[in-house]
Amino acid sequence: MAVHRLNHAVLYVRDVPRSVAFYAEALGFAPIPGMPELPGAAFLRAPGSSNDHDLGLFGIGPSAGPSAAGRGAVGLYHLAWEVDTLTDLADTADRLIRLRALKGSSDHSTTKALYAEDPDGLEFEVSWLVPADRIDDQMLAGRARIQPLDIDREIARFGAKTPGGIGVSRPALV
């Protein structure tokens, strides 16, 4: 059986309530009513998701050291959360800036991406994917070059409300 998508992620964090508040404000994730409560843990769901949960948070206390992944240790680099429209991406950028969590942004030709860190320094990406019917050979060749992201330019090019990922990460519209 082939894997066809990531169902959820689980992160170790220092302070569960702080992380719940961050992911709620930054990405709109909400604690799941009726989930079994585990001491020092929380389960959240992304807006519009039908998953049991999209993000699990397990607290390991304030004395926990920073992740050494990528700095002398193997480990996860980042998770990528996909948004539906470029308006959603722009709104997310504004929230991440307000939270002082946005660390960068990139135009990967077929993917428009924001990079941020949560309160524990764990990196994540928020991206919008160009729909398959809008990808041409020039865009495919351009994936090797990372350019600065100009969301306003991309909105002018693709439209503010164009659903992303159609035919790429989501089924093509019939």
TORPA-4810 file (N, C-alpha, C, O; in nm, 3 decimals):
<nodes>
NODE_1_0.085_-0.117_0.000_0.000_0.000_0.000_0.090_0.124_0.000_0.185_0.132_0.078_M
NODE_2_0.060_0.217_-0.085_0.140_0.339_-0.095_0.084_0.447_-0.002_-0.037_0.462_0.013_A
NODE_3_0.174_0.522_0.059_0.134_0.638_0.139_0.086_0.745_0.044_0.148_0.768_-0.060_V
NODE_4_-0.024_0.813_0.077_-0.073_0.916_-0.015_-0.084_1.053_0.049_-0.114_1.149_-0.021_H
NODE_5_-0.061_1.069_0.179_-0.054_1.200_0.240_-0.013_1.187_0.386_-0.022_1.079_0.445_R
NODE_6_0.033_1.297_0.442_0.063_1.303_0.584_-0.068_1.329_0.659_-0.139_1.424_0.626_L
NODE_7_-0.100_1.248_0.756_-0.224_1.263_0.830_-0.210_1.360_0.947_-0.299_1.442_0.970_N
NODE_8_-0.100_1.352_1.021_-0.078_1.443_1.133_0.069_1.446_1.169_0.148_1.363_1.126_H
NODE_9_0.103_1.545_1.249_0.239_1.556_1.302_0.228_1.566_1.454_0.129_1.616_1.507_A
NODE_10_0.331_1.519_1.522_0.338_1.530_1.668_0.471_1.595_1.702_0.576_1.555_1.653_V
NODE_11_0.463_1.698_1.786_0.582_1.773_1.824_0.603_1.767_1.975_0.507_1.771_2.052_L
NODE_12_0.729_1.758_2.017_0.763_1.778_2.157_0.787_1.927_2.177_0.864_1.988_2.103_Y
NODE_13_0.722_1.984_2.276_0.733_2.127_2.303_0.760_2.148_2.452_0.739_2.058_2.533_V
NODE_14_0.808_2.267_2.486_0.834_2.298_2.626_0.704_2.323_2.703_0.687_2.271_2.814_R
NODE_15_0.614_2.401_2.645_0.496_2.449_2.716_0.374_2.429_2.626_0.355_2.503_2.529_D
NODE_16_0.291_2.330_2.656_0.177_2.296_2.570_0.079_2.412_2.555_0.044_2.445_2.442_V
NODE_17_0.034_2.477_2.663_-0.061_2.588_2.644_-0.004_2.700_2.556_-0.076_2.758_2.475_P
NODE_18_0.124_2.731_2.573_0.186_2.834_2.489_0.186_2.791_2.343_0.156_2.872_2.255_R
NODE_19_0.218_2.666_2.316_0.220_2.617_2.177_0.079_2.609_2.118_0.060_2.640_2.001_S
NODE_20_-0.019_2.569_2.199_-0.158_2.567_2.152_-0.198_2.707_2.110_-0.255_2.726_2.003_V
NODE_21_-0.170_2.806_2.195_-0.206_2.946_2.165_-0.135_2.993_2.038_-0.196_3.062_1.956_A
NODE_22_-0.008_2.957_2.021_0.066_2.998_1.902_0.006_2.939_1.775_-0.022_3.012_1.680_F
NODE_23_-0.015_2.807_1.772_-0.067_2.744_1.651_-0.211_2.787_1.621_-0.252_2.790_1.506_Y
NODE_24_-0.287_2.820_1.726_-0.421_2.873_1.704_-0.415_3.010_1.638_-0.487_3.036_1.541_A
NODE_25_-0.329_3.097_1.689_-0.321_3.232_1.633_-0.251_3.234_1.498_-0.293_3.305_1.406_E
NODE_26_-0.144_3.157_1.484_-0.065_3.160_1.360_-0.135_3.089_1.245_-0.134_3.140_1.133_A
NODE_27_-0.194_2.973_1.270_-0.247_2.890_1.162_-0.395_2.855_1.176_-0.451_2.785_1.091_L
NODE_28_-0.459_2.902_1.282_-0.601_2.875_1.300_-0.632_2.737_1.352_-0.748_2.696_1.351_G
NODE_29_-0.532_2.662_1.399_-0.557_2.530_1.453_-0.639_2.545_1.581_-0.622_2.643_1.654_F
NODE_30_-0.726_2.449_1.610_-0.810_2.455_1.729_-0.802_2.323_1.805_-0.796_2.217_1.744_A
NODE_31_-0.802_2.331_1.938_-0.809_2.207_2.017_-0.936_2.131_1.981_-1.039_2.191_1.949_P
NODE_32_-0.929_2.001_1.986_-1.039_1.917_1.944_-1.127_1.883_2.064_-1.083_1.817_2.158_I
NODE_33_-1.252_1.929_2.061_-1.342_1.896_2.171_-1.365_1.745_2.179_-1.378_1.677_2.077_P
NODE_34_-1.369_1.695_2.300_-1.399_1.554_2.320_-1.282_1.460_2.303_-1.297_1.339_2.323_G
NODE_35_-1.164_1.512_2.266_-1.046_1.424_2.257_-1.009_1.380_2.398_-1.020_1.459_2.492_M
NODE_36_-0.966_1.256_2.413_-0.921_1.213_2.547_-0.808_1.303_2.594_-0.713_1.331_2.520_P
NODE_37_-0.818_1.348_2.716_-0.714_1.436_2.769_-0.599_1.353_2.821_-0.618_1.258_2.899_E
NODE_38_-0.481_1.389_2.779_-0.360_1.329_2.831_-0.284_1.439_2.904_-0.272_1.549_2.850_L
NODE_39_-0.235_1.413_3.022_-0.160_1.518_3.092_-0.042_1.564_3.007_0.035_1.483_2.956_P
NODE_40_-0.029_1.695_2.993_0.084_1.750_2.919_0.076_1.731_2.769_0.178_1.734_2.701_G
NODE_41_-0.045_1.713_2.715_-0.060_1.694_2.571_-0.182_1.768_2.521_-0.275_1.797_2.597_A
NODE_42_-0.181_1.798_2.392_-0.297_1.860_2.327_-0.303_1.810_2.183_-0.201_1.781_2.121_A
NODE_43_-0.425_1.802_2.133_-0.447_1.761_1.995_-0.527_1.870_1.926_-0.631_1.914_1.977_F
NODE_44_-0.479_1.913_1.809_-0.543_2.023_1.738_-0.579_1.981_1.596_-0.522_1.888_1.540_L
NODE_45_-0.676_2.054_1.541_-0.719_2.028_1.404_-0.712_2.159_1.326_-0.744_2.266_1.378_R
NODE_46_-0.670_2.149_1.202_-0.665_2.264_1.112_-0.806_2.300_1.067_-0.893_2.212_1.061_A
NODE_47_-0.831_2.426_1.036_-0.964_2.464_0.988_-1.002_2.384_0.863_-0.922_2.371_0.771_P
NODE_48_-1.122_2.331_0.862_-1.170_2.258_0.745_-1.120_2.116_0.734_-1.158_2.045_0.641_G
NODE_49_-1.037_2.072_0.826_-0.982_1.936_0.820_-1.084_1.835_0.871_-1.163_1.865_0.961_S
NODE_50_-1.079_1.717_0.814_-1.162_1.607_0.865_-1.077_1.502_0.936_-1.127_1.397_0.974_S
NODE_51_-0.948_1.531_0.953_-0.860_1.439_1.025_-0.903_1.429_1.171_-0.962_1.522_1.226_N
NODE_52_-0.873_1.317_1.233_-0.893_1.302_1.376_-0.819_1.415_1.448_-0.875_1.479_1.537_D
NODE_53_-0.695_1.438_1.410_-0.617_1.553_1.455_-0.508_1.577_1.351_-0.465_1.485_1.281_H
NODE_54_-0.464_1.702_1.341_-0.357_1.738_1.247_-0.225_1.762_1.318_-0.118_1.747_1.259_D
NODE_55_-0.234_1.800_1.445_-0.114_1.833_1.522_-0.131_1.785_1.665_-0.229_1.819_1.731_L
NODE_56_-0.036_1.707_1.710_-0.029_1.667_1.850_0.088_1.739_1.914_0.195_1.753_1.854_G
NODE_57_0.067_1.785_2.035_0.172_1.855_2.110_0.192_1.783_2.243_0.096_1.761_2.318_L
NODE_58_0.316_1.746_2.272_0.350_1.678_2.397_0.452_1.763_2.471_0.561_1.789_2.420_F
NODE_59_0.416_1.805_2.591_0.504_1.890_2.670_0.613_1.811_2.739_0.588_1.705_2.797_G
NODE_60_0.736_1.864_2.732_0.847_1.798_2.800_0.915_1.891_2.900_1.019_1.856_2.956_I
NODE_61_0.857_2.010_2.923_0.904_2.097_3.029_0.995_2.209_2.984_1.056_2.203_2.877_G
NODE_62_1.004_2.314_3.069_1.078_2.434_3.034_1.229_2.418_3.027_1.298_2.501_2.968_P
NODE_63_1.283_2.312_3.087_1.428_2.293_3.085_1.477_2.218_2.961_1.597_2.196_2.944_S
NODE_64_1.385_2.178_2.874_1.425_2.105_2.752_1.512_2.194_2.664_1.483_2.311_2.644_A
NODE_65_1.617_2.137_2.613_1.708_2.211_2.526_1.650_2.226_2.386_1.552_2.160_2.351_G
NODE_66_1.712_2.312_2.306_1.665_2.331_2.168_1.695_2.209_2.083_1.785_2.130_2.114_P
NODE_67_1.620_2.194_1.976_1.646_2.085_1.882_1.783_2.106_1.819_1.816_2.217_1.777_S
NODE_68_1.860_2.001_1.812_1.991_2.006_1.747_1.985_1.957_1.603_2.088_1.947_1.537_A
NODE_69_1.866_1.926_1.554_1.850_1.874_1.418_1.909_1.972_1.318_1.879_2.092_1.320_A
NODE_70_1.992_1.920_1.231_2.055_2.003_1.127_2.177_2.078_1.176_2.248_2.139_1.096_G
NODE_71_2.202_2.076_1.305_2.318_2.143_1.363_2.400_2.041_1.442_2.425_2.058_1.561_R
NODE_72_2.440_1.937_1.375_2.520_1.835_1.439_2.440_1.712_1.479_2.494_1.619_1.538_G
NODE_73_2.312_1.710_1.446_2.230_1.593_1.476_2.127_1.574_1.365_2.080_1.671_1.305_A
NODE_74_2.093_1.449_1.340_1.987_1.423_1.243_1.853_1.458_1.307_1.842_1.465_1.430_V
NODE_75_1.753_1.479_1.226_1.619_1.509_1.277_1.537_1.577_1.171_1.582_1.597_1.058_G
NODE_76_1.417_1.611_1.207_1.324_1.674_1.115_1.364_1.819_1.090_1.391_1.893_1.185_L
NODE_77_1.367_1.861_0.963_1.398_2.000_0.929_1.274_2.087_0.947_1.278_2.184_1.023_Y
NODE_78_1.164_2.053_0.879_1.040_2.129_0.899_0.920_2.052_0.845_0.933_1.956_0.769_H
NODE_79_0.804_2.097_0.886_0.676_2.050_0.833_0.625_2.155_0.738_0.656_2.273_0.755_L
NODE_80_0.548_2.117_0.639_0.490_2.213_0.545_0.339_2.201_0.549_0.284_2.093_0.527_A
NODE_81_0.272_2.313_0.577_0.126_2.319_0.578_0.084_2.392_0.452_0.139_2.497_0.419_W
NODE_82_-0.013_2.338_0.383_-0.059_2.396_0.256_-0.185_2.479_0.277_-0.278_2.437_0.346_E
NODE_83_-0.188_2.598_0.217_-0.308_2.683_0.221_-0.378_2.676_0.086_-0.320_2.635_-0.014_V
NODE_84_-0.505_2.717_0.086_-0.589_2.704_-0.033_-0.564_2.813_-0.137_-0.559_2.785_-0.256_D
NODE_85_-0.548_2.938_-0.093_-0.536_3.049_-0.188_-0.418_3.139_-0.153_-0.362_3.131_-0.043_T
NODE_86_-0.382_3.223_-0.248_-0.277_3.322_-0.221_-0.323_3.426_-0.119_-0.239_3.482_-0.047_L
NODE_87_-0.452_3.454_-0.111_-0.503_3.540_-0.005_-0.475_3.477_0.131_-0.434_3.546_0.224_T
NODE_88_-0.497_3.345_0.142_-0.467_3.275_0.266_-0.318_3.286_0.299_-0.280_3.305_0.415_D
NODE_89_-0.233_3.275_0.198_-0.089_3.285_0.220_-0.053_3.425_0.268_0.027_3.439_0.361_L
NODE_90_-0.110_3.527_0.206_-0.082_3.666_0.246_-0.132_3.691_0.389_-0.062_3.754_0.468_A
NODE_91_-0.251_3.643_0.421_-0.304_3.659_0.557_-0.215_3.588_0.659_-0.191_3.640_0.768_D
NODE_92_-0.167_3.469_0.624_-0.078_3.395_0.713_0.052_3.470_0.732_0.105_3.476_0.843_T
NODE_93_0.106_3.528_0.624_0.229_3.606_0.636_0.208_3.721_0.734_0.295_3.747_0.818_A
NODE_94_0.096_3.790_0.724_0.067_3.901_0.815_0.063_3.854_0.960_0.119_3.919_1.049_D
NODE_95_-0.005_3.741_0.986_-0.012_3.688_1.122_0.126_3.648_1.173_0.160_3.677_1.288_R
NODE_96_0.205_3.582_1.088_0.338_3.539_1.130_0.429_3.659_1.158_0.511_3.655_1.250_L
NODE_97_0.416_3.764_1.079_0.493_3.886_1.104_0.453_3.945_1.239_0.538_3.981_1.319_I
NODE_98_0.322_3.955_1.262_0.273_4.010_1.389_0.324_3.928_1.508_0.354_3.985_1.614_R
NODE_99_0.334_3.797_1.492_0.383_3.709_1.598_0.536_3.704_1.605_0.592_3.637_1.691_L
NODE_100_0.601_3.775_1.514_0.749_3.773_1.503_0.802_3.632_1.479_0.910_3.596_1.524_R
NODE_101_0.723_3.552_1.407_0.759_3.413_1.380_0.809_3.393_1.237_0.874_3.292_1.209_A
NODE_102_0.779_3.487_1.146_0.821_3.470_1.006_0.971_3.487_0.995_1.026_3.588_1.038_L
NODE_103_1.037_3.387_0.939_1.184_3.389_0.925_1.228_3.407_0.781_1.344_3.438_0.756_K
NODE_104_1.137_3.387_0.685_1.174_3.403_0.545_1.061_3.360_0.454_0.960_3.307_0.498_G
NODE_105_1.080_3.385_0.325_0.984_3.343_0.224_1.059_3.317_0.094_1.164_3.376_0.069_S
NODE_106_1.004_3.229_0.013_1.070_3.192_-0.112_0.969_3.161_-0.220_0.858_3.114_-0.195_S
NODE_107_1.011_3.190_-0.343_0.935_3.152_-0.462_1.012_3.038_-0.527_1.119_3.059_-0.584_D
NODE_108_0.957_2.918_-0.517_1.019_2.798_-0.575_0.957_2.768_-0.711_0.953_2.652_-0.754_H
NODE_109_0.909_2.871_-0.778_0.844_2.861_-0.909_0.707_2.796_-0.899_0.606_2.863_-0.920_S
NODE_110_0.700_2.668_-0.869_0.571_2.600_-0.861_0.513_2.601_-0.720_0.399_2.560_-0.699_T
NODE_111_0.590_2.648_-0.624_0.548_2.656_-0.484_0.587_2.792_-0.429_0.700_2.838_-0.448_T
NODE_112_0.493_2.857_-0.361_0.517_2.986_-0.296_0.517_2.959_-0.147_0.418_2.910_-0.094_K
NODE_113_0.626_2.991_-0.076_0.644_2.942_0.059_0.685_3.049_0.160_0.763_3.140_0.130_A
NODE_114_0.629_3.035_0.280_0.669_3.113_0.397_0.739_3.017_0.492_0.702_2.900_0.501_L
NODE_115_0.840_3.067_0.563_0.910_2.986_0.662_0.903_3.057_0.796_0.928_3.177_0.805_Y
NODE_116_0.867_2.981_0.899_0.849_3.041_1.031_0.897_2.944_1.138_0.927_2.828_1.112_A
NODE_117_0.904_2.998_1.261_0.941_2.916_1.376_0.837_2.933_1.485_0.785_3.042_1.507_E
NODE_118_0.808_2.822_1.553_0.715_2.828_1.666_0.792_2.875_1.791_0.912_2.901_1.781_D
NODE_119_0.727_2.888_1.906_0.795_2.939_2.025_0.913_2.855_2.072_0.998_2.905_2.146_P
NODE_120_0.920_2.729_2.030_1.033_2.644_2.068_1.142_2.641_1.960_1.239_2.566_1.972_D
NODE_121_1.127_2.723_1.856_1.226_2.727_1.750_1.211_2.617_1.647_1.301_2.597_1.566_G
NODE_122_1.098_2.545_1.649_1.074_2.441_1.549_1.024_2.507_1.421_0.928_2.584_1.423_L
NODE_123_1.091_2.478_1.311_1.057_2.544_1.185_0.941_2.475_1.116_0.925_2.353_1.122_E
NODE_124_0.860_2.557_1.049_0.753_2.505_0.965_0.740_2.594_0.842_0.786_2.709_0.841_F
NODE_125_0.678_2.539_0.741_0.654_2.608_0.615_0.504_2.618_0.593_0.429_2.528_0.630_E
NODE_126_0.462_2.728_0.534_0.324_2.743_0.489_0.334_2.775_0.340_0.402_2.870_0.301_V
NODE_127_0.267_2.695_0.258_0.287_2.711_0.114_0.158_2.707_0.036_0.057_2.652_0.080_S
NODE_128_0.164_2.767_-0.082_0.058_2.762_-0.182_0.121_2.701_-0.305_0.228_2.744_-0.349_W
NODE_129_0.055_2.599_-0.362_0.107_2.528_-0.479_0.033_2.572_-0.605_-0.089_2.579_-0.607_L
NODE_130_0.109_2.602_-0.707_0.051_2.641_-0.835_-0.030_2.523_-0.888_0.020_2.410_-0.889_V
NODE_131_-0.154_2.546_-0.932_-0.235_2.437_-0.987_-0.165_2.375_-1.110_-0.097_2.445_-1.185_P
NODE_132_-0.184_2.246_-1.128_-0.115_2.174_-1.237_-0.142_2.234_-1.374_-0.053_2.238_-1.458_A
NODE_133_-0.264_2.281_-1.397_-0.295_2.335_-1.530_-0.232_2.471_-1.557_-0.243_2.525_-1.667_D
NODE_134_-0.164_2.529_-1.456_-0.095_2.657_-1.473_0.057_2.639_-1.478_0.129_2.737_-1.498_R
NODE_135_0.105_2.515_-1.461_0.249_2.488_-1.462_0.293_2.458_-1.605_0.236_2.373_-1.673_I
NODE_136_0.396_2.531_-1.649_0.451_2.507_-1.782_0.597_2.464_-1.770_0.651_2.456_-1.660_D
NODE_137_0.661_2.437_-1.884_0.800_2.389_-1.883_0.894_2.492_-1.822_0.990_2.454_-1.754_D
NODE_138_0.870_2.620_-1.845_0.954_2.725_-1.788_0.947_2.723_-1.634_1.048_2.738_-1.567_Q
NODE_139_0.826_2.704_-1.581_0.811_2.695_-1.435_0.882_2.572_-1.380_0.948_2.580_-1.276_M
NODE_140_0.869_2.459_-1.448_0.936_2.338_-1.402_1.087_2.357_-1.401_1.154_2.314_-1.307_L
NODE_141_1.140_2.420_-1.503_1.285_2.447_-1.508_1.325_2.545_-1.399_1.437_2.538_-1.348_A
NODE_142_1.236_2.636_-1.361_1.266_2.737_-1.261_1.270_2.688_-1.119_1.313_2.761_-1.030_G
NODE_143_1.226_2.565_-1.095_1.226_2.512_-0.958_1.365_2.503_-0.899_1.381_2.502_-0.777_R
NODE_144_1.467_2.496_-0.983_1.604_2.486_-0.934_1.655_2.620_-0.881_1.754_2.625_-0.808_A
NODE_145_1.587_2.729_-0.917_1.628_2.863_-0.871_1.527_2.913_-0.768_1.408_2.925_-0.797_R
NODE_146_1.575_2.942_-0.651_1.488_2.998_-0.548_1.495_3.150_-0.559_1.603_3.209_-0.555_I
NODE_147_1.378_3.212_-0.572_1.367_3.356_-0.588_1.297_3.416_-0.466_1.229_3.344_-0.392_Q
NODE_148_1.312_3.547_-0.446_1.234_3.611_-0.339_1.085_3.603_-0.372_1.046_3.611_-0.489_P
NODE_149_1.003_3.587_-0.270_0.859_3.577_-0.289_0.797_3.716_-0.285_0.821_3.794_-0.192_L
NODE_150_0.717_3.747_-0.386_0.638_3.870_-0.391_0.493_3.826_-0.404_0.444_3.800_-0.514_D
NODE_151_0.423_3.818_-0.290_0.287_3.764_-0.290_0.194_3.850_-0.375_0.108_3.797_-0.445_I
NODE_152_0.211_3.982_-0.371_0.124_4.069_-0.453_0.142_4.040_-0.602_0.045_4.038_-0.677_D
NODE_153_0.265_4.016_-0.644_0.290_3.982_-0.785_0.225_3.848_-0.820_0.168_3.833_-0.929_R
NODE_154_0.232_3.752_-0.729_0.172_3.620_-0.754_0.020_3.629_-0.757_-0.044_3.558_-0.834_E
NODE_155_-0.037_3.715_-0.673_-0.183_3.735_-0.677_-0.223_3.795_-0.811_-0.324_3.754_-0.870_I
NODE_156_-0.145_3.892_-0.859_-0.175_3.950_-0.991_-0.164_3.845_-1.101_-0.239_3.848_-1.199_A
NODE_157_-0.070_3.754_-1.087_-0.046_3.652_-1.188_-0.149_3.539_-1.186_-0.200_3.499_-1.290_R
NODE_158_-0.181_3.488_-1.065_-0.265_3.369_-1.054_-0.406_3.396_-1.002_-0.496_3.314_-1.020_F
NODE_159_-0.425_3.510_-0.939_-0.555_3.542_-0.880_-0.555_3.516_-0.731_-0.498_3.418_-0.683_G
NODE_160_-0.619_3.605_-0.657_-0.620_3.599_-0.511_-0.691_3.475_-0.457_-0.651_3.421_-0.354_A
NODE_161_-0.794_3.431_-0.526_-0.878_3.321_-0.475_-0.863_3.191_-0.554_-0.943_3.099_-0.537_K
NODE_162_-0.761_3.181_-0.640_-0.739_3.059_-0.717_-0.699_2.946_-0.622_-0.600_2.959_-0.551_T
NODE_163_-0.774_2.837_-0.620_-0.736_2.724_-0.534_-0.601_2.666_-0.578_-0.580_2.636_-0.695_P
NODE_164_-0.512_2.651_-0.482_-0.380_2.596_-0.512_-0.377_2.445_-0.502_-0.465_2.384_-0.441_G
NODE_165_-0.277_2.386_-0.564_-0.253_2.243_-0.553_-0.345_2.154_-0.634_-0.332_2.032_-0.627_G
NODE_166_-0.437_2.212_-0.710_-0.530_2.130_-0.788_-0.451_2.052_-0.894_-0.379_2.111_-0.974_I
NODE_167_-0.464_1.921_-0.893_-0.390_1.836_-0.985_-0.247_1.810_-0.941_-0.171_1.743_-1.010_G
NODE_168_-0.210_1.865_-0.824_-0.074_1.844_-0.770_-0.086_1.771_-0.637_-0.047_1.654_-0.627_V
NODE_169_-0.138_1.838_-0.536_-0.157_1.776_-0.406_-0.302_1.740_-0.379_-0.333_1.668_-0.284_S
NODE_170_-0.391_1.790_-0.463_-0.535_1.761_-0.454_-0.583_1.713_-0.589_-0.523_1.748_-0.691_R
NODE_171_-0.688_1.633_-0.592_-0.737_1.584_-0.721_-0.777_1.698_-0.815_-0.821_1.804_-0.770_P
NODE_172_-0.759_1.676_-0.942_-0.801_1.774_-1.043_-0.951_1.788_-1.039_-1.024_1.693_-1.010_A
NODE_173_-0.997_1.910_-1.068_-1.141_1.934_-1.073_-1.197_1.868_-1.197_-1.133_1.870_-1.303_L
NODE_174_-1.313_1.809_-1.185_-1.375_1.740_-1.298_-1.485_1.825_-1.358_-1.549_1.784_-1.454_V
</nodes>
